[in-house]
């Protein structure tokens, strides 16, 4: 999973209001060159959307985000998600994911969060909310005492086309999580060609930041 994420370095964070949007969105992202996506469990459409995409597009590395309850972890895995994420760090959720074999990235914001995550066997961590929590400067500070542990971060929250390069140039950043290429209005309006175009631009910018 980490190798796949490192190859693209962008994880689109998707909020779907309608199940019918799931497959066209997946097609739009694939057309743009991106075979990774995170569908957040913030809406009633999330679980069935994951199920449909997993069945039709097995080539997509499909994740479930905003997993806040043990039951959501199980449902996400059963629907076809191969990795999970959360905005915070809950040891019970991490344990639940481990029990069923779902790779999991908890959210962290402080040194204490990072240490707890490492102690629970998590090395790929979601840094959230990235910009509010100090952004690039905070990640540079965290890299000092923790970079040697092998920890890697996926900053999410306020990351955009304007600042993704600054994040991706940091050695401790595996990828960025962003929603601008899968903007909710674009999805709801069915503007798939526009999503494909923005996705291509984002991937090109990520490649330049290496």
N, C-alpha and C positions, 0 to 999 in steps of 0.2 A: 504493500500500500504506500509506504513512504517513497519508494522508488517512483511509483506512478505520479505521486504528488510533486516530487522534485522535478520530474520531467516537464510538467506544465507550469507549476508554481502559482497557479490560480485555482481557487475553489469558489465557484459561484454559489452564493447563499440565496436560495430560492424560497419564496413564500407563495404558495399556490392557493388561490381561492376556489378554483374549479378543477376537478379531476380531468376534464376534457382538455385542459391546457398542457397536461403533463407530457404527452408524447410529442406534440408539435414543438414544445420547448426543447425537449431532448434532441430532436432532429436539428433545430436551429443551432444549438451548441455544438453538435457534432459537425455540422456544416462549417462552423467557424473554427474547427480544429480542436475543440475542447471536449475531452471524454471523461470529465469529472464533474460531479455536482452534489451539492448538499441541499436536501429538502427539509425544511424546518417543520417540526411538529407544533406549529402555531395555529394551524387551521384543520378543520375536519377533513380536508381533501388530502392531507399529507400521506397517510398510510396507503390509501388506494393509488395515489400517484406513484409512490415508490414501487408498489406491486406491478403496475402497468409498465413502468420504465424498465424495471428489472427483467420482466418477461420478454419485452420486445427489443431491448438494447443491452444485451449482456456484456457488450464491450465497454459500457460506461461504469466507471468506478463510482458507485452510488452510496452516498452517505445520508444519515438522518441527523438533523440538528435540533437543538433545544430539547434534548431528552432530559426531562426533569423528574420522571417517575420510573420505577422499575418496570411497570407494565408497558410503558412506552418503549423501553429498551427491547423487550421481548417482541412487541408488535413490529418494531422497525426491522429487527433481524428476520422475523418470519415473513415480512413483506418483501425482503430482498436486499436490504441495506447491508453493506459489508463493512461500514465503519460508522461510528456515532460520535457526536460532539455535544457539549453543553456549555452554556455561558459561564458556569461556575464549577466548583469542585465539590462534589458530594461523594464521599467514600462508599456509601451504599450503592450509588449508581455505578461507580467504577467496578465494584465487586459483582454487581448483577451482570454487567457487560462481559466481564471475564468468565463468569459461570457459563455463559452461552456462546462464548467464542467470538464476540463482537469487538473488534478493535475500537478503542475509545480514546478520545482526546478531550480531557476536561478543560474548562476555562480557568485561567489564572490571571492575576493582576499584580501580586506582590511577591517578594522573596519567600515569605512563609508559604504562599500558595505553591510556588515552584518546588520547594522542599517537600511539601506534603505529597504533591503529584509524583515526584521522583521516588519517594518512599513507598508509593502504591504501585510502582512499576510503570508509570506513564512517562514517556520521553518526548512524545509529539504533543504539544500543548497549544490550546487556543488562547491567545493573548487578547483579552476582551475586558472592557471596551477600549480598543487600541489607542485612538487619538485622545480620548478623555483621560486615559491612564498614563499619558506621558509620551505616547507614540514612539518614534525612532529613538529618542534620547533615553526613554525608560528601558527599551530593549538593549541598548548599548550598555546601560548600567547593569542589567541583569546578566548580560553575557560575561561580565567580569568574573563574578564568583561561580557562575554555573556553566559557562561555555564548555569547560573540560569534561562535564558529565555526559555530554552527548545530547543534551536537551535541545529540541528544535521548537520553534514557535510558528503558529499561523495567526498573525495579527488580523483581527476582525473588528469592525466598528469604526466608521469614519475613514476607512481606506477607500481610495478612489483612483481614477486614472491619473490624477494630478500628483499623487504622493506614492503610488505603488513602487516606483523605482527606488525611492529612498529606503523603503522597507526591504525590498528584495536584494539590495546591495549588502545587507547585514548577513554575515555568515551564520548567525543563529536562526535566521528566518528560512523556513522550508518553503513556505508559500504564503500568499495573502488570501484572505477571505473577503469577498466583495459582492455587492448586490447591484452595482450600477449597470452591469451588462445584462442583468435579468430584472431590471426595474419592474416593479409590480404593475405600473400603468402600461408599460410596453407589453407585458405578458397578457394582461386583461384585455388589451386592445388587439391582441393577436399580431403584433408587428414583428413577425419572425425574421424577416430579412434584416431589419434594423438590429435585432439582437445578434444575428450572425455577424453583421458588420462590426458592431462594438466588440464582440468577442474576439474577432481577428485582430482588431487594434490593440486590445488588452494583451493578447498573447505576444504580439510583436513587441510591445513595450516591455513585457516581462523578459523576453529573450535578450533585449538590448541591455537589461539591467544585470546580466550575468557578469 
